[in-house]
Amino acid sequence: MPVETYASGSGTWTAPAGCVSPVDVACWAGGGSPPDTAGSNGGGGGAYSIKSVAVTPSTGYAYSVGAPGSTGNGGGDSTFATTVCVAKGGTDYRTGGASSGGTGDTKYSGGTGGAGNAISNGGGGGGSAGTAANGNNGSNQDIGGGGA
């Protein structure tokens, strides 16, 4: 079976005639984006879910690809057949997309965004979950000390 990839938007995937069921469906959710203020925490990374799904040839299944969050907003969830396979988007305030909120045979959480501070830049964003592990956490912005 060929691999089909959808990078944005939503629509309907139709199982090809002669399709051998089940098919593996993988969903990655969008990462969150912090507010545009000094010292903000980094946004959380999107989660990953994969599920073996029984499909019927020539039948359509709705999908939605979670977009990355715009400034100050969480990332979108990615779904297949509404609730059959779901990966949760990262939030705008550090929290990675939680695998516990998704559905799938295998699920991983997005990384936590790094902590910012009031003096310097914001923290780094959390990494996207991968196919075999949770996403890495973003780096924290610590206040640097002066030399002696």
Backbone torsions as a table, in degrees:
resi	resn	phi	psi	omega
1	MET	NA	130.1	178.0
2	PRO	-68.9	158.6	177.3
3	VAL	-93.1	133.1	174.6
4	GLU	-117.6	135.2	-177.7
5	THR	-123.2	133.3	176.8
6	TYR	-121.7	119.4	-173.1
7	ALA	-97.5	-13.0	180.0
8	SER	-162.3	162.3	173.2
9	GLY	80.0	-163.5	179.7
10	SER	-143.0	163.8	-178.8
11	GLY	175.6	-154.2	-179.7
12	THR	-128.9	128.5	172.1
13	TRP	-98.7	129.2	179.3
14	THR	-106.6	124.3	178.0
15	ALA	-63.3	126.5	-177.5
16	PRO	-62.8	152.1	173.4
17	ALA	-58.9	137.0	-178.6
18	GLY	80.5	5.8	179.6
19	CYS	-61.0	133.1	177.6
20	VAL	-90.6	121.0	-179.1
21	SER	-92.0	145.8	3.1
22	PRO	-87.0	170.1	173.3
23	VAL	-117.1	152.0	176.6
24	ASP	-91.8	127.1	179.8
25	VAL	-115.7	124.9	177.9
26	ALA	-115.0	133.5	179.4
27	CYS	-124.4	131.2	170.0
28	TRP	-116.1	133.5	-179.9
29	ALA	-93.8	164.7	178.6
30	GLY	-75.4	148.8	175.9
31	GLY	-83.4	154.7	179.1
32	GLY	-81.6	159.9	179.1
33	SER	-123.8	128.4	-178.6
34	PRO	-72.6	166.2	174.3
35	PRO	-64.7	158.9	-178.7
36	ASP	-89.8	64.2	178.5
37	THR	-132.0	147.7	180.0
38	ALA	-58.3	137.6	175.6
39	GLY	79.1	9.9	-179.6
40	SER	-66.4	152.2	172.8
41	ASN	-72.3	154.7	176.5
42	GLY	-73.1	153.1	177.8
43	GLY	-73.4	155.1	179.5
44	GLY	-80.2	148.5	178.2
45	GLY	-76.8	156.0	179.1
46	GLY	-77.3	150.7	-179.7
47	ALA	-83.9	171.4	179.7
48	TYR	-132.0	137.8	173.6
49	SER	-139.7	144.7	173.1
50	ILE	-134.5	142.2	-178.2
51	LYS	-146.8	140.4	172.2
52	SER	-84.9	119.0	-171.1
53	VAL	-118.4	128.0	173.9
54	ALA	-74.5	124.9	180.0
55	VAL	-125.4	160.3	177.9
56	THR	-111.9	127.0	179.4
57	PRO	-52.6	143.0	179.0
58	SER	67.3	13.9	177.9
59	THR	-103.6	140.0	179.3
60	GLY	-90.6	143.7	178.5
61	TYR	-131.0	126.6	-178.9
62	ALA	-71.1	142.1	173.8
63	TYR	-136.6	157.3	175.2
64	SER	-145.1	130.9	179.1
65	VAL	-101.3	120.2	-178.4
66	GLY	-67.6	123.9	179.0
67	ALA	-79.9	154.1	173.0
68	PRO	-64.2	149.6	179.6
69	GLY	-67.7	141.3	171.6
70	SER	-81.5	169.6	-173.8
71	THR	-44.7	119.8	177.2
72	GLY	80.3	15.4	-178.2
73	ASN	-131.4	153.8	177.3
74	GLY	-75.1	162.4	176.4
75	GLY	-78.6	157.7	-179.2
76	GLY	-81.3	153.3	174.3
77	ASP	-76.0	150.0	172.5
78	SER	-109.9	136.0	-174.7
79	THR	-138.2	155.2	170.5
80	PHE	-132.0	129.9	-178.0
81	ALA	53.2	44.7	176.8
82	THR	62.8	-62.6	-176.9
83	THR	-127.4	1.9	-176.2
84	VAL	-69.7	-43.6	174.4
85	CYS	-133.7	121.6	-176.8
86	VAL	-136.1	132.0	170.8
87	ALA	-118.8	132.1	-175.2
88	LYS	-88.7	140.6	178.8
89	GLY	-74.5	153.2	175.4
90	GLY	-73.7	158.3	-178.8
91	THR	-95.2	169.0	178.4
92	ASP	-77.4	-16.2	-179.6
93	TYR	-118.3	68.0	167.5
94	ARG	80.2	-36.4	-169.5
95	THR	-72.4	125.6	176.0
96	GLY	-72.0	157.5	175.6
97	GLY	-57.7	127.3	-173.6
98	ALA	-85.9	127.7	177.0
99	SER	-62.6	-29.7	-178.8
100	SER	-64.7	-22.4	179.5
101	GLY	-89.8	-6.3	-178.4
102	GLY	-96.9	177.8	174.4
103	THR	-130.1	140.4	179.4
104	GLY	164.6	169.0	176.9
105	ASP	-74.9	-34.0	176.8
106	THR	-133.1	133.6	-177.1
107	LYS	-140.2	141.4	175.7
108	TYR	-134.3	145.2	-179.3
109	SER	-85.6	152.0	171.8
110	GLY	-73.7	156.7	179.5
111	GLY	-71.8	156.8	178.1
112	THR	-81.5	135.9	175.9
113	GLY	-67.8	149.5	-179.7
114	GLY	-72.3	156.6	179.0
115	ALA	-80.5	136.7	173.4
116	GLY	-92.7	-178.1	171.6
117	ASN	-144.8	165.1	-172.0
118	ALA	-69.6	-14.8	-174.7
119	ILE	-98.1	-38.6	-175.0
120	SER	-113.6	-164.3	-179.0
121	ASN	-67.2	170.1	177.6
122	GLY	-74.0	170.8	179.1
123	GLY	-75.8	162.1	177.6
124	GLY	-72.0	153.1	179.0
125	GLY	-74.1	151.3	176.3
126	GLY	-72.2	147.9	-179.7
127	GLY	-78.4	153.2	175.1
128	SER	-66.1	146.0	173.0
129	ALA	-62.8	152.0	177.8
130	GLY	-107.9	-172.7	-178.9
131	THR	-79.7	-8.4	-177.3
132	ALA	-136.1	2.2	-176.6
133	ALA	-164.1	161.1	173.0
134	ASN	-64.3	157.5	176.3
135	GLY	-68.6	154.0	176.8
136	ASN	-73.8	151.6	177.3
137	ASN	-79.8	148.4	176.4
138	GLY	-72.4	158.6	-179.8
139	SER	-78.1	147.1	176.7
140	ASN	-85.1	152.0	175.5
141	GLN	-101.3	102.2	-179.8
142	ASP	-91.3	156.0	175.6
143	ILE	-78.9	121.7	-178.5
144	GLY	-74.3	145.0	177.4
145	GLY	-93.8	150.3	178.4
146	GLY	-81.0	158.8	177.8
147	GLY	-75.7	158.4	-180.0
148	ALA	-87.5	NA	NA
